[in-house]
Amino acid sequence: MTATLTDDEVGKTVVDAEQKELGIVAKVDGGRAYVDPNPSVAEHVLATVGWEGEDEEDYLVTEDMIASVGDEIVLQGDL
């Protein structure tokens, strides 16, 4: 399943197929999510209020890597 990523995903938790937390979405741009693997409390709060940002430690998640989008983003198990 390919999910569509929008700005509404900023601040959501990203987990792998086994529900291990991988980080939070810091920014969405062009169908790609930039995931902060070690968000500080301040970064988490800023993301949840829509203040996007990315930095050098963020990693990229594309729509074809996602199993589902809901309260959290779940990645496919076969990556």
C-alpha positions in Angstrom: 0.0 0.0 0.0 1.3 3.4 -0.9 0.2 6.2 1.5 0.0 9.9 0.7 2.1 12.1 3.0 0.8 15.6 3.8 1.8 18.3 6.2 -0.7 16.7 8.6 1.9 14.0 9.3 4.3 16.5 10.9 4.8 15.6 14.6 3.5 12.0 14.2 5.6 9.1 15.5 7.2 6.8 12.9 7.4 3.1 13.9 8.7 0.0 12.1 6.6 -3.2 11.4 7.3 -4.4 15.0 6.1 -1.2 16.5 9.6 0.0 17.5 9.6 3.8 17.6 12.0 5.3 15.1 11.4 9.0 15.5 9.0 11.8 14.6 8.1 13.5 11.3 9.9 16.8 11.3 8.9 17.9 7.8 7.0 16.7 4.7 8.0 17.8 1.3 7.1 16.4 -2.1 5.7 13.1 -0.8 8.8 12.5 1.4 8.9 12.7 5.2 12.0 13.8 7.0 12.1 11.8 10.3 14.1 13.0 13.3 15.4 9.9 15.1 16.2 11.7 18.4 13.8 14.6 18.8 14.3 16.8 21.9 11.2 17.8 23.9 11.3 21.2 22.2 11.5 19.7 18.7 8.6 17.4 19.5 6.5 20.3 20.7 7.4 22.5 17.7 6.6 19.7 15.2 3.2 19.1 16.8 2.2 22.7 16.4 3.3 22.7 12.8 6.7 24.4 13.0 8.5 22.2 10.5 12.2 21.8 10.3 14.8 19.4 9.2 18.5 18.9 10.2 21.4 16.8 9.2 20.5 13.8 11.4 17.0 13.4 9.9 16.4 10.4 7.6 14.1 10.2 4.6 11.0 8.1 4.3 9.2 7.9 1.0 5.5 7.1 0.5 6.4 3.6 -1.0 8.1 2.7 2.3 4.9 3.1 4.4 2.4 0.4 5.4 -0.1 2.7 7.0 -0.8 6.2 8.2 -3.0 6.9 11.2 -2.2 8.2 14.6 1.3 7.1 13.8 3.2 6.1 10.6 4.0 2.4 10.2 6.7 1.4 7.9 6.6 -1.8 5.8 8.3 -4.8 7.2 10.2 -5.7 4.0 12.4 -2.6 3.7 
